[in-house]
Amino acid sequence: MAADLTGTYLTLDDGRPAVRFGRTYDHPVARVWQLVTDADELAHWFPSRADIELRPGGTVEFSGDPHMDDSTGRVLAVDEPRQLSFAWGGDELHFDLEPLDEKRTRFTLTNVLSAADTAARNGAGWEVCLTGLDARARGERPDGPQWKEFYQAYVDAGVPSGAPVPGMD
């Protein structure tokens, strides 16, 4: 059985490739903002520990990923509690939060890619991470398809692939 994909591969208006994911959470925007910006909350779902200095030009310290060296990124934009963007490696991550009412928030993650052939790899990775975020938002433990299932489903769907996969290549 193939994994259900929630990401969309797209080309942005400026020509850069990206993968985008959307969710709706039964939490106020302040709680979802905390899930996206607090290092201790991120530890439950983000691929690396991310300590974020929440100001444009601030640093993001990435650590603890067994497949990547520790690194530093840069905050590109902050509009608390609605928008956070930062550079990570050659990619950009954009988190957009839209309050739907006092208790619900629409969450959108756009991963602007440095190369199109990373789309299937990154899409699969975000599927796993967002499964963790979904579970954290519900107060549960993550459970669902694993990375390889998602990766194969993205490849089968024709999403660009072929980039090296840390820990597998």
Beta strands, then each sheet from edge to edge (+ up, - down):
strand 1: 8-11
strand 2: 17-25
strand 3: 49-52
strand 4: 59-63
strand 5: 71-79
strand 6: 83-88
strand 7: 91-99
strand 8: 105-112
sheet 1: 1+ 2- 8+ 7- 6+ 5- 4+ 3-
end
